[in-house]
Amino acid sequence: MTGSVNFNMALPLIMGISVGAAVPVLLSAVGANKDGKCTAIAYLSSNILGVVFGSAVFYLLNALLNFSFIDNNMTMTTVAALNSIYRLIVVVVLFPFYRHVETVVLMSRKDK
């Protein structure tokens, strides 16, 4: 079927979109104060951490368990649902570590 998207194509696209969504936030931070810039860096950092840990865990589990759904075709609705589920999982998993992300972002801050 032409134009169809499998799960194994959709997940990396969704992960890339989550990082790409940080670009407008970073652009808007160009003229922002220090707090706005820190917020943009925290947003980008949390998205990158979500991609790194999410892909590591998913592909490790797939290598061990050989998921049967990996080659299933997805509809627009299932891609949208996967995007929502992925972002929810990232928030839930990273939430206990928000202080660590904040510390790293504040360490990168240049106070004058």
Rosetta blueprint (number, residue, H / E / L):
1 M L
2 T L
3 G L
4 S L
5 V E
6 N E
7 F H
8 N H
9 M H
10 A H
11 L H
12 P H
13 L H
14 I H
15 M H
16 G H
17 I H
18 S H
19 V H
20 G H
21 A L
22 A H
23 V H
24 P H
25 V H
26 L H
27 L H
28 S H
29 A L
30 V L
31 G L
32 A L
33 N L
34 K H
35 D H
36 G H
37 K H
38 C H
39 T H
40 A H
41 I H
42 A H
43 Y H
44 L H
45 S H
46 S H
47 N H
48 I H
49 L H
50 G H
51 V H
52 V H
53 F H
54 G H
55 S H
56 A H
57 V H
58 F H
59 Y H
60 L H
61 L H
62 N H
63 A H
64 L H
65 L H
66 N L
67 F L
68 S H
69 F H
70 I H
71 D H
72 N L
73 N E
74 M E
75 T L
76 M H
77 T H
78 T H
79 V H
80 A H
81 A H
82 L H
83 N H
84 S H
85 I H
86 Y H
87 R H
88 L H
89 I H
90 V H
91 V H
92 V H
93 V H
94 L H
95 F H
96 P H
97 F H
98 Y H
99 R H
100 H H
101 V H
102 E H
103 T H
104 V H
105 V H
106 L H
107 M H
108 S L
109 R L
110 K L
111 D L
112 K L
